[in-house]
């Protein structure tokens, strides 16, 4: 069943989840850059956090587009 534009709460939730994941990746990358400019010891754990955050971002993107393809609620 096709939903009208902007009327699918699940689509909106998935988009928000993807947006939140993208913002987290951006914050971590910003923190990594700041750590590289300062002391290297602060950036030690950031690589793993960034890798995990990027994986979550990709999964959120896939979930969003899978929903769009299945429900055509663009």
Backbone atoms as SQL, in Angstrom:
CREATE TABLE atoms (id INTEGER PRIMARY KEY, chain TEXT, resi INTEGER, resn TEXT, atom TEXT, x REAL, y REAL, z REAL);
INSERT INTO atoms VALUES
  (1, 'A', 1, 'UNK', 'N', 0.830, -1.165, 0.000),
  (2, 'A', 1, 'UNK', 'CA', 0.000, 0.000, 0.000),
  (3, 'A', 1, 'UNK', 'C', 0.886, 1.244, 0.000),
  (4, 'A', 2, 'UNK', 'N', 0.562, 2.222, -0.826),
  (5, 'A', 2, 'UNK', 'CA', 1.337, 3.448, -0.929),
  (6, 'A', 2, 'UNK', 'C', 0.786, 4.494, 0.022),
  (7, 'A', 3, 'UNK', 'N', 1.663, 5.088, 0.816),
  (8, 'A', 3, 'UNK', 'CA', 1.282, 6.133, 1.759),
  (9, 'A', 3, 'UNK', 'C', 1.467, 7.495, 1.102),
  (10, 'A', 4, 'UNK', 'N', 0.667, 8.486, 1.452),
  (11, 'A', 4, 'UNK', 'CA', 0.892, 9.835, 0.943),
  (12, 'A', 4, 'UNK', 'C', 2.213, 10.397, 1.457),
  (13, 'A', 5, 'UNK', 'N', 2.771, 11.323, 0.723),
  (14, 'A', 5, 'UNK', 'CA', 4.041, 11.937, 1.094),
  (15, 'A', 5, 'UNK', 'C', 3.960, 12.550, 2.486),
  (16, 'A', 6, 'UNK', 'N', 4.991, 12.295, 3.299),
  (17, 'A', 6, 'UNK', 'CA', 5.079, 12.893, 4.625),
  (18, 'A', 6, 'UNK', 'C', 4.091, 12.324, 5.631),
  (19, 'A', 7, 'UNK', 'N', 3.442, 11.230, 5.324),
  (20, 'A', 7, 'UNK', 'CA', 2.406, 10.691, 6.191),
  (21, 'A', 7, 'UNK', 'C', 2.775, 9.312, 6.738),
  (22, 'A', 8, 'UNK', 'N', 4.029, 8.976, 6.728),
  (23, 'A', 8, 'UNK', 'CA', 4.454, 7.661, 7.204),
  (24, 'A', 8, 'UNK', 'C', 5.380, 7.836, 8.411),
  (25, 'A', 9, 'UNK', 'N', 4.871, 7.579, 9.602),
  (26, 'A', 9, 'UNK', 'CA', 5.693, 7.752, 10.803),
  (27, 'A', 9, 'UNK', 'C', 6.926, 6.845, 10.824),
  (28, 'A', 10, 'UNK', 'N', 6.808, 5.648, 10.258),
  (29, 'A', 10, 'UNK', 'CA', 7.960, 4.743, 10.240),
  (30, 'A', 10, 'UNK', 'C', 9.069, 5.327, 9.371),
  (31, 'A', 11, 'UNK', 'N', 8.711, 5.874, 8.220),
  (32, 'A', 11, 'UNK', 'CA', 9.697, 6.509, 7.339),
  (33, 'A', 11, 'UNK', 'C', 10.377, 7.673, 8.051),
  (34, 'A', 12, 'UNK', 'N', 9.567, 8.483, 8.729),
  (35, 'A', 12, 'UNK', 'CA', 10.129, 9.624, 9.458),
  (36, 'A', 12, 'UNK', 'C', 11.074, 9.168, 10.562),
  (37, 'A', 13, 'UNK', 'N', 10.709, 8.103, 11.258),
  (38, 'A', 13, 'UNK', 'CA', 11.573, 7.571, 12.314),
  (39, 'A', 13, 'UNK', 'C', 12.886, 7.038, 11.773),
  (40, 'A', 14, 'UNK', 'N', 12.810, 6.334, 10.642),
  (41, 'A', 14, 'UNK', 'CA', 14.030, 5.799, 10.030),
  (42, 'A', 14, 'UNK', 'C', 14.929, 6.917, 9.519),
  (43, 'A', 15, 'UNK', 'N', 14.310, 7.954, 8.967),
  (44, 'A', 15, 'UNK', 'CA', 15.093, 9.103, 8.497),
  (45, 'A', 15, 'UNK', 'C', 15.764, 9.811, 9.672),
  (46, 'A', 16, 'UNK', 'N', 15.045, 9.952, 10.780),
  (47, 'A', 16, 'UNK', 'CA', 15.625, 10.573, 11.968),
  (48, 'A', 16, 'UNK', 'C', 16.777, 9.741, 12.515),
  (49, 'A', 17, 'UNK', 'N', 16.611, 8.425, 12.496),
  (50, 'A', 17, 'UNK', 'CA', 17.675, 7.536, 12.965),
  (51, 'A', 17, 'UNK', 'C', 18.922, 7.697, 12.095),
  (52, 'A', 18, 'UNK', 'N', 18.740, 7.761, 10.789),
  (53, 'A', 18, 'UNK', 'CA', 19.859, 7.942, 9.868),
  (54, 'A', 18, 'UNK', 'C', 20.528, 9.292, 10.108),
  (55, 'A', 19, 'UNK', 'N', 19.714, 10.330, 10.289),
  (56, 'A', 19, 'UNK', 'CA', 20.235, 11.667, 10.556),
  (57, 'A', 19, 'UNK', 'C', 21.049, 11.688, 11.851),
  (58, 'A', 20, 'UNK', 'N', 20.529, 11.043, 12.885),
  (59, 'A', 20, 'UNK', 'CA', 21.243, 10.984, 14.170),
  (60, 'A', 20, 'UNK', 'C', 22.576, 10.254, 14.027),
  (61, 'A', 21, 'UNK', 'N', 22.582, 9.160, 13.277),
  (62, 'A', 21, 'UNK', 'CA', 23.822, 8.406, 13.050),
  (63, 'A', 21, 'UNK', 'C', 24.842, 9.255, 12.293),
  (64, 'A', 22, 'UNK', 'N', 24.383, 9.976, 11.287),
  (65, 'A', 22, 'UNK', 'CA', 25.282, 10.831, 10.506),
  (66, 'A', 22, 'UNK', 'C', 25.866, 11.941, 11.374),
  (67, 'A', 23, 'UNK', 'N', 25.037, 12.516, 12.235),
  (68, 'A', 23, 'UNK', 'CA', 25.515, 13.573, 13.133),
  (69, 'A', 23, 'UNK', 'C', 26.548, 13.019, 14.109),
  (70, 'A', 24, 'UNK', 'N', 26.339, 11.785, 14.580),
  (71, 'A', 24, 'UNK', 'CA', 27.309, 11.166, 15.500),
  (72, 'A', 24, 'UNK', 'C', 28.649, 10.956, 14.813),
  (73, 'A', 25, 'UNK', 'N', 28.616, 10.478, 13.567),
  (74, 'A', 25, 'UNK', 'CA', 29.864, 10.299, 12.807),
  (75, 'A', 25, 'UNK', 'C', 30.571, 11.644, 12.665),
  (76, 'A', 26, 'UNK', 'N', 29.825, 12.690, 12.339),
  (77, 'A', 26, 'UNK', 'CA', 30.425, 14.018, 12.175),
  (78, 'A', 26, 'UNK', 'C', 31.056, 14.502, 13.479),
  (79, 'A', 27, 'UNK', 'N', 30.365, 14.297, 14.617),
  (80, 'A', 27, 'UNK', 'CA', 30.925, 14.710, 15.915),
  (81, 'A', 27, 'UNK', 'C', 32.210, 13.944, 16.230),
  (82, 'A', 28, 'UNK', 'N', 32.197, 12.637, 15.962),
  (83, 'A', 28, 'UNK', 'CA', 33.391, 11.830, 16.236),
  (84, 'A', 28, 'UNK', 'C', 34.555, 12.246, 15.351),
  (85, 'A', 29, 'UNK', 'N', 34.284, 12.514, 14.078),
  (86, 'A', 29, 'UNK', 'CA', 35.350, 12.953, 13.177),
  (87, 'A', 29, 'UNK', 'C', 35.896, 14.308, 13.601),
  (88, 'A', 30, 'UNK', 'N', 35.017, 15.185, 14.051),
  (89, 'A', 30, 'UNK', 'CA', 35.453, 16.486, 14.550),
  (90, 'A', 30, 'UNK', 'C', 36.329, 16.313, 15.789),
  (91, 'A', 31, 'UNK', 'N', 35.919, 15.418, 16.675),
  (92, 'A', 31, 'UNK', 'CA', 36.725, 15.136, 17.866),
  (93, 'A', 31, 'UNK', 'C', 38.065, 14.534, 17.517),
  (94, 'A', 32, 'UNK', 'N', 38.083, 13.686, 16.506),
  (95, 'A', 32, 'UNK', 'CA', 39.338, 13.077, 16.067),
  (96, 'A', 32, 'UNK', 'C', 40.279, 14.147, 15.506),
  (97, 'A', 33, 'UNK', 'N', 39.731, 15.045, 14.719),
  (98, 'A', 33, 'UNK', 'CA', 40.554, 16.121, 14.160),
  (99, 'A', 33, 'UNK', 'C', 41.116, 17.008, 15.269),
  (100, 'A', 34, 'UNK', 'N', 40.274, 17.334, 16.233),
  (101, 'A', 34, 'UNK', 'CA', 40.742, 18.149, 17.361),
  (102, 'A', 34, 'UNK', 'C', 41.824, 17.421, 18.142),
  (103, 'A', 35, 'UNK', 'N', 41.649, 16.110, 18.323),
  (104, 'A', 35, 'UNK', 'CA', 42.651, 15.321, 19.050),
  (105, 'A', 35, 'UNK', 'C', 43.965, 15.266, 18.281),
  (106, 'A', 36, 'UNK', 'N', 43.872, 15.178, 16.963),
  (107, 'A', 36, 'UNK', 'CA', 45.097, 15.133, 16.151),
  (108, 'A', 36, 'UNK', 'C', 45.849, 16.455, 16.231),
  (109, 'A', 37, 'UNK', 'N', 45.125, 17.538, 16.363),
  (110, 'A', 37, 'UNK', 'CA', 45.766, 18.849, 16.500),
  (111, 'A', 37, 'UNK', 'C', 46.378, 19.015, 17.881),
  (112, 'A', 38, 'UNK', 'N', 45.808, 18.308, 18.871),
  (113, 'A', 38, 'UNK', 'CA', 46.281, 18.416, 20.247),
  (114, 'A', 38, 'UNK', 'C', 47.175, 17.257, 20.601),
  (115, 'A', 39, 'UNK', 'N', 46.682, 16.414, 21.479),
  (116, 'A', 39, 'UNK', 'CA', 47.470, 15.265, 21.928),
  (117, 'A', 39, 'UNK', 'C', 46.955, 13.996, 21.266),
  (118, 'A', 40, 'UNK', 'N', 47.842, 13.124, 20.872),
  (119, 'A', 40, 'UNK', 'CA', 47.485, 11.877, 20.196),
  (120, 'A', 40, 'UNK', 'C', 46.784, 10.904, 21.140),
  (121, 'A', 41, 'UNK', 'N', 47.028, 11.005, 22.425),
  (122, 'A', 41, 'UNK', 'CA', 46.450, 10.051, 23.366),
  (123, 'A', 41, 'UNK', 'C', 44.930, 10.148, 23.420),
  (124, 'A', 42, 'UNK', 'N', 44.362, 11.313, 23.173),
  (125, 'A', 42, 'UNK', 'CA', 42.904, 11.479, 23.184),
  (126, 'A', 42, 'UNK', 'C', 42.240, 10.767, 22.012),
  (127, 'A', 43, 'UNK', 'N', 42.957, 10.587, 20.917),
  (128, 'A', 43, 'UNK', 'CA', 42.354, 10.005, 19.724),
  (129, 'A', 43, 'UNK', 'C', 42.462, 8.484, 19.675),
  (130, 'A', 44, 'UNK', 'N', 43.057, 7.888, 20.691),
  (131, 'A', 44, 'UNK', 'CA', 43.315, 6.452, 20.667),
  (132, 'A', 44, 'UNK', 'C', 42.044, 5.626, 20.474),
  (133, 'A', 45, 'UNK', 'N', 40.997, 5.919, 21.189),
  (134, 'A', 45, 'UNK', 'CA', 39.779, 5.124, 21.088),
  (135, 'A', 45, 'UNK', 'C', 38.812, 5.596, 20.021),
  (136, 'A', 46, 'UNK', 'N', 39.103, 6.724, 19.413),
  (137, 'A', 46, 'UNK', 'CA', 38.163, 7.286, 18.442),
  (138, 'A', 46, 'UNK', 'C', 38.069, 6.476, 17.153),
  (139, 'A', 47, 'UNK', 'N', 39.146, 5.847, 16.741),
  (140, 'A', 47, 'UNK', 'CA', 39.114, 5.079, 15.493),
  (141, 'A', 47, 'UNK', 'C', 38.053, 3.976, 15.543),
  (142, 'A', 48, 'UNK', 'N', 38.022, 3.251, 16.641),
  (143, 'A', 48, 'UNK', 'CA', 37.026, 2.188, 16.784),
  (144, 'A', 48, 'UNK', 'C', 35.618, 2.762, 16.876),
  (145, 'A', 49, 'UNK', 'N', 35.466, 3.856, 17.610),
  (146, 'A', 49, 'UNK', 'CA', 34.154, 4.492, 17.723),
  (147, 'A', 49, 'UNK', 'C', 33.660, 4.981, 16.361),
  (148, 'A', 50, 'UNK', 'N', 34.558, 5.543, 15.572),
  (149, 'A', 50, 'UNK', 'CA', 34.194, 6.032, 14.241),
  (150, 'A', 50, 'UNK', 'C', 33.811, 4.867, 13.338),
  (151, 'A', 51, 'UNK', 'N', 34.559, 3.804, 13.399),
  (152, 'A', 51, 'UNK', 'CA', 34.255, 2.628, 12.581),
  (153, 'A', 51, 'UNK', 'C', 32.873, 2.081, 12.913),
  (154, 'A', 52, 'UNK', 'N', 32.571, 1.957, 14.197),
  (155, 'A', 52, 'UNK', 'CA', 31.264, 1.461, 14.614),
  (156, 'A', 52, 'UNK', 'C', 30.143, 2.431, 14.241),
  (157, 'A', 53, 'UNK', 'N', 30.388, 3.722, 14.422),
  (158, 'A', 53, 'UNK', 'CA', 29.375, 4.723, 14.083),
  (159, 'A', 53, 'UNK', 'C', 29.094, 4.736, 12.588),
  (160, 'A', 54, 'UNK', 'N', 30.123, 4.558, 11.778),
  (161, 'A', 54, 'UNK', 'CA', 29.917, 4.501, 10.326),
  (162, 'A', 54, 'UNK', 'C', 29.116, 3.259, 9.938),
  (163, 'A', 55, 'UNK', 'N', 29.378, 2.137, 10.599),
  (164, 'A', 55, 'UNK', 'CA', 28.611, 0.918, 10.321),
  (165, 'A', 55, 'UNK', 'C', 27.143, 1.121, 10.690),
  (166, 'A', 56, 'UNK', 'N', 26.885, 1.781, 11.815),
  (167, 'A', 56, 'UNK', 'CA', 25.509, 2.077, 12.223),
  (168, 'A', 56, 'UNK', 'C', 24.842, 3.025, 11.224),
  (169, 'A', 57, 'UNK', 'N', 25.610, 3.988, 10.725),
  (170, 'A', 57, 'UNK', 'CA', 25.079, 4.938, 9.747),
  (171, 'A', 57, 'UNK', 'C', 24.691, 4.224, 8.452),
  (172, 'A', 58, 'UNK', 'N', 25.538, 3.324, 7.995),
  (173, 'A', 58, 'UNK', 'CA', 25.247, 2.567, 6.776),
  (174, 'A', 58, 'UNK', 'C', 24.000, 1.708, 6.978),
  (175, 'A', 59, 'UNK', 'N', 23.890, 1.064, 8.126),
  (176, 'A', 59, 'UNK', 'CA', 22.712, 0.236, 8.406),
  (177, 'A', 59, 'UNK', 'C', 21.445, 1.085, 8.472),
  (178, 'A', 60, 'UNK', 'N', 21.531, 2.262, 9.064),
  (179, 'A', 60, 'UNK', 'CA', 20.370, 3.157, 9.127),
  (180, 'A', 60, 'UNK', 'C', 19.963, 3.605, 7.726),
  (181, 'A', 61, 'UNK', 'N', 20.931, 3.885, 6.888),
  (182, 'A', 61, 'UNK', 'CA', 20.661, 4.260, 5.495),
  (183, 'A', 61, 'UNK', 'C', 19.980, 3.116, 4.758),
  (184, 'A', 62, 'UNK', 'N', 20.498, 1.932, 4.922),
  (185, 'A', 62, 'UNK', 'CA', 19.917, 0.759, 4.257),
  (186, 'A', 62, 'UNK', 'C', 18.486, 0.509, 4.730),
  (187, 'A', 63, 'UNK', 'N', 18.254, 0.647, 6.020),
  (188, 'A', 63, 'UNK', 'CA', 16.915, 0.450, 6.566),
  (189, 'A', 63, 'UNK', 'C', 15.939, 1.466, 5.993),
  (190, 'A', 64, 'UNK', 'N', 16.380, 2.709, 5.900),
  (191, 'A', 64, 'UNK', 'CA', 15.527, 3.763, 5.350),
  (192, 'A', 64, 'UNK', 'C', 15.150, 3.451, 3.898),
  (193, 'A', 65, 'UNK', 'N', 16.143, 3.147, 3.091),
  (194, 'A', 65, 'UNK', 'CA', 15.865, 2.883, 1.676),
  (195, 'A', 65, 'UNK', 'C', 15.111, 1.563, 1.469),
  (196, 'A', 66, 'UNK', 'N', 15.338, 0.584, 2.316),
  (197, 'A', 66, 'UNK', 'CA', 14.573, -0.656, 2.228),
  (198, 'A', 66, 'UNK', 'C', 13.099, -0.370, 2.506),
  (199, 'A', 67, 'UNK', 'N', 12.842, 0.486, 3.476),
  (200, 'A', 67, 'UNK', 'CA', 11.464, 0.864, 3.782),
  (201, 'A', 67, 'UNK', 'C', 10.839, 1.599, 2.595),
  (202, 'A', 68, 'UNK', 'N', 11.585, 2.537, 2.020),
  (203, 'A', 68, 'UNK', 'CA', 11.055, 3.274, 0.872),
  (204, 'A', 68, 'UNK', 'C', 10.729, 2.333, -0.275),
  (205, 'A', 69, 'UNK', 'N', 11.611, 1.388, -0.546),
  (206, 'A', 69, 'UNK', 'CA', 11.389, 0.444, -1.632),
  (207, 'A', 69, 'UNK', 'C', 10.203, -0.475, -1.364),
  (208, 'A', 70, 'UNK', 'N', 10.022, -0.859, -0.119),
  (209, 'A', 70, 'UNK', 'CA', 8.946, -1.781, 0.224),
  (210, 'A', 70, 'UNK', 'C', 7.581, -1.094, 0.283),
  (211, 'A', 71, 'UNK', 'N', 7.572, 0.151, 0.777),
  (212, 'A', 71, 'UNK', 'CA', 6.299, 0.817, 1.024),
  (213, 'A', 71, 'UNK', 'C', 5.999, 1.964, 0.064),
  (214, 'A', 72, 'UNK', 'N', 6.993, 2.383, -0.688),
  (215, 'A', 72, 'UNK', 'CA', 6.843, 3.484, -1.655),
  (216, 'A', 72, 'UNK', 'C', 6.182, 4.704, -1.031),
  (217, 'A', 73, 'UNK', 'N', 6.593, 5.045, 0.173),
  (218, 'A', 73, 'UNK', 'CA', 5.988, 6.169, 0.895),
  (219, 'A', 73, 'UNK', 'C', 6.867, 7.409, 0.851),
  (220, 'A', 74, 'UNK', 'N', 7.434, 7.698, -0.291),
  (221, 'A', 74, 'UNK', 'CA', 8.320, 8.843, -0.447),
  (222, 'A', 74, 'UNK', 'C', 7.518, 10.117, -0.360);
